[in-house]
């Protein structure tokens, strides 16, 4: 009542100033919409009560206020007193249609899909790109994450799987036969396919490039921070960045070799560059490549795209080999992907941390480490299932406390 009275007084004040009834009411409503109580969820420090827990759960998995069933469970005091009820409500929300909002917002935040339109691929270098392909890219990634949750697939599927979510446009882009129609559906991949997992999805490869070229540094940081959960240190002050030569005369890898000769750069780039080198086999729109495309030097390409002859040439060959910071070498993207998939615990821990951050609205800190390790230990007993990671998030002390 006291909160409402504040806006009633504002309404009266506006009337007294000579505003019309409608203008006074509009001022009060605008004040409500701009108030912290409207814009933010208010949670008192400590263990969350039933209604606050219901609100946090609803906004986590449906991105809106609790529905009647969840509010009824909160009114009965079941969410804080009976974890089986809390988990049952979590399962129900995950299976409901509004969970699509969670899939959209979480993949936007985790994989940076919100920047899918930030770059326009150079039409001279990538004439095959079109809006249908871009929409399909995003649909693929969201459908893939939705499938991991629905089937409770293990965390290794983050980087490697035997299926992909494709439609006709994506299948054409990836060179996969036998897929027709615009509907995204699960497609079994050949054993030697480079597709499967988030790293080889065109949406991810596009948001980690600039539309013209790729940077092993940018993509390496992307993999470290978003897939491996490792913070990449900022570059030292006064050290210039490395830009590729799109004329094809020099590869960025060769330029980075010179860059790493600096003592101040060597340590960080030892960890950052290898994941980026592995992804060099994919161009800025997620297509597979054996050679870089160039608008300058290189071999002519006798190919027609959309009825026109392509302008780009084929430059130097791609070298996607490297060595991880721990010394393990890889010859190409496939071997790199296998190395990451072998550490399923690390992948699960990273995803769990992202889920905890997303659901609570705060970064995880030193004091959260013990609880996170406990949760990962529990996930190990459940084969690191992605759906189980969401359930463990909700059932954690981190989620249930402010």
N, C-alpha and C positions, 0 to 999 in steps of 0.2 A: 504494500500500500504506500509506503514512504517513497518507493521508487516512482510510482505512478504520479504521486503528488508533485514531484519535481517538474514533470512535463505539463501537468495541469496548470501549475503556477506560470510556466512559460507561456502557455496558451493565453492565460488571463493578462499577462504582461503585454503580449503582442496586441491584444484587443484594446487595452488601455492606451496604447500608442497610436491607435487609429487604424490598425490593420483590419481588414474584413475578417469574417468568421473563417472563410476558406483559407486565407493567408495565414491566420493565426494557427489554424489546425495543421497546415503544411509545415510551418516552422517547428511545431512540436513533434510531428512525425519525423522530420529530417533530423532533429536532435536525437530521437530514439535510434534511428538508423546509424547515426554517427557515434553513439555511446559505446564505451568499452564493453558494457554488459551485452550489447547486441553483437558486437564484432568478435568477441573472444569468449572462450569457455572459461569460466571461473572455477578453479579447483583450489580448495584449501590444502595447505601442506599436511602431510601425513597419509594414513590409510584412507582410501576413497570410500565414501559411503555408497549404499546401493544405487541411489539415483545418479550420483556422479560417475560411478563405474558404468552404469547403463549408458550414460551419455558418451563417455569416452569410447566404449565398445561400438556404439552406433556410428559415431563419427569416424571411427577407424575403418569399419567394414562397409558402411553404406553412405558415408559422407553427409548424413543428415540426422535429424533428431530421432530418439528412440521411438519405435512403434508401440502399439498398445500391448502386445505380448511381452515385450522387453520391459515396459513400464510396470506391468502386472507382476513380473518376477521381482523387480526392484521393490515394489510395494510390499511384497511378502517377505522381504529380507533374504531372498534365496541366493542372490548373486554373490554376496559376501560370505554367507554361511554354508553354502553347498557348491563346491567347485564343479560338481557334475552338472548342475543347472547352468552355471556360467559357460561351461564348455558346450553344452547342448544348445544354448542360445547362440554361441559363436558359430557352431556348425550350421544352424538354421540361417543365420545371416549370410554366411558364405555361399549357401545353396540358393539364396534368393536372388531375384533379378537385379536388385539394387547393388549387389556386390560388383557389378560392372563398373560402378563409379570408383570403387576401391581399386580395381584393376587399372583403370585409366589414370587415376591420380597417382597411384604408387609407381607405375612404370614411367609416368612423366617425371616424377621426382628421382627415382632410383637410376633409371637409364638415360635420363635427360631427353626424353622424347618430346618434351614441351618445346624444344628448339628445332624440331624437324623442318620447320619452314624458314629458319633463320638464314639459310643459304640457298641460292639458285644455281644449280650446276651449269657450268659453261656449256652452252649448246654446241660450240665448235668441238669441244673435247668429248662431250657425252650427249650426242644427238638422240640417243635412244631413251633418254629420260623424259617422262611425262607425268602429269598430275595423277593419273590412274595408278601409275607405279608408286608414287609417293603415298597415296592413300592406302594402297595394298601393303606397303612396308610397315606402316603403323599398325594396321589390322593384324598383320602376321605376329608382331611382337606381343601385342596384347592377348591375342588368341593363344599364343604359346604359353604365356605365363598363366592364363586361365586354365589351360590344360594341365600344367604342372600342379596347380592347386587342386583341380577336380580329381585327378588320378593319384594325388599324393606321391608324385614321382620324386626320386632322390635328387639331392642338390647337385650331383655331378651333371645332371641335365642342364644346368645353367651354362655349361661350356660345351657339352657333347651329348648328342642323343641320336637315336636311330630314326627319328621322324622330324618332319617340319610341318608348319601350318601354312599351306600355300593355296593360291588360286591360279588361274591361267596366266595372268600377267607376271606374277612372281616366278612361276615355273619357267616361263620363257626367259626371264631375266637371269635365272640361275642355271639354265640349260638342262632342265629336268623335263623329260617327256611324259606324256600320258595324263596331263592335268588339264581339264577344260572347265570353263565357266568362271564367273566372278566370285563364287562363294569360297570363303576360306575354310579349308578342311585339313585334317591330319593326313599326311602323305608319307609312306614308308620310304626311307632313303636307301640308295645303294650302299653297300658296305664301305666303299672307298670315297663316299661323298664328303666334300668339305663343309656342307651345310649341316644343320643340327646344332642347337644351342644358340645363345644370344650373340656370341662373338661374330658369327657369320651372317647375321641378319642385316639386311640392307638398311633398316632404320638406324640401327646402332652405328653402322659404318658411315652413314651420311651425317649424323649429328656429331661425329668425331672427325669430320673433315670440313673443308671450307668451300666445297663446290668446284674447285679447280684442281687441287692437289691434296695429298695426304701428308701428315707429319707424324713420324714415329714417336716424337715427343708427346704430342697432343693425345694420340691414341694410347700411348703407353701410360700416361697419367690417368686417362679414362679407365683403362683396365685395372690399374692399381687401386684407384679410389672406389670404383663402383662394383667391381667383381671380386677383387681380392681383399678389399677393406683395409688397404694400406695407404696411409697419407703420403703424398708426394711432396717433398720440401719445395719451397719456392726457389727460383733461380737467384743466385747471388747478385747483388747490386752492381751495375756497371758492365755486366756481361751481355753483349748483344744477342738477339735471337738468331736462329738459323732459318733462312728462307730457301725453298727449293728453286731450282732453275727449270722452269717449265719449257724452256727451249730444248731440253733433253740432253744438254751437254754434260751435266753433272747430276748424279743422284743425291738425294738428301742424305743417304747413308754415308756417302763419301764425305759430305760436308760435316756430318756429325762426328766422323772419325777424327777430323781436325779439331772439332769443338771439344772432344773428350781429352785432347792433349793438355788442356788447361787443368791444373790441379784442383781449382775450385769447382770444376764441373764434373770431373771424372767419377767421384763417388756416387752422386745422385743419378747420373746417366747410366751407371752400371745396372741400376734397378729399373729405371724408367724405359730405356731404349729397347730392350729385348721384346717385351710384349708388343711394342709398336712395330718393330721389325717383322714380327710374325704376321701382323695384320697388313703388311705391305702387299700381300697377295690379293688384296681387295681394293678396288678403286673407290673414289669418293661417293659413288652411288651404290656400292655393294656388289659390283660385278667382279668376277674372278679375272685376274690378269697374270700373264707371264712376262709382259713387258709394259713399261710405262708409256702412256700416250703423250704426245708432244705436238706443239704447233710450230716447231722449228725444225731441227735436225731429226733424221730418222727415216725409216722405210715407209714408202707410200702404202696405203691400204686401199685395195680395190673392193670396196663394200658399199652397198646402198642401205641407207636407213631412212625410213619414211619417204621413200621415193627419191632421195637425194644422195649424192656422193659425199662420203665423209671427208672432212677437212684435216682431221688429225693424222699424225704419223706415229709409227711405233718406234720408241726410243730404246734406252738401255734395258736389259733384262732385270727382272725383280729378284732380289736376294732376300728371302724371308727367314734365313737361318739366324741363329743367335745363341746366347748362353745366359741362362737365368742368373740372378745375383748369387744363388747358392752354388753355382758352378755346373749345373746340369745343362748340357747342350741340346739343341734341337735343330733339325735340318730344314724344317718347313713348318707351315701352319698346323698341319695334322699332328706332328710330333709335339709342338707347343701345346696344342689343345689336350693331348693325352697327358702331358705333364701336369697341367692344371686339374684335369679330371681325377688324377690319382690322389689329390688332396681334398677329398670330399668334406672332411671336417672343416678345413679352412674355408671352403665355399659356403658351407652351412653357417659357419660363424659369421661370415661377412653378411649374408642375407639376413640372418637373425638380427644382427645389429642394425641393419637398415630398417627392418620391420619395427624394431623397438623405437628407433628415432622417429619414424613416420607416425607411429601410433601415439607417442607421448608428446611429440612436438619439441623435443630437446635432443641435443647430441649426447651420446653416451660418454661417460667420463671414467676416471680411474676407479671410483667407488663402485661402478657397475660391473667391473671385470669379473669378480668372483661369481656373481649371479649369472652372467653370460656364460661363463665356463660351465657352470652347473647345468644350464639349459642345453648347452651343446652336448654335454655328457648324456643327458636324457634323449636328445635327438639321435645320438648314435645308436641307441637301443631300438630306435624306430626307423633305421635306415635313412636318416636325414631327410625324411619326406617333407616336401615344401608345405603341404597343408599342416603337417604336424608342427612345423616351425611357427606357423601362424597361431596354432592352438597353444604352443608353449609361450609365445609372446603374451597372449591374453592371460595365461595362468601364472605369469611371472610376478615376482614381487615388484619389479620395476613398473610394470603396467598397472598394478593395483595400488601403487603409491604415487603421491605427488612429490 
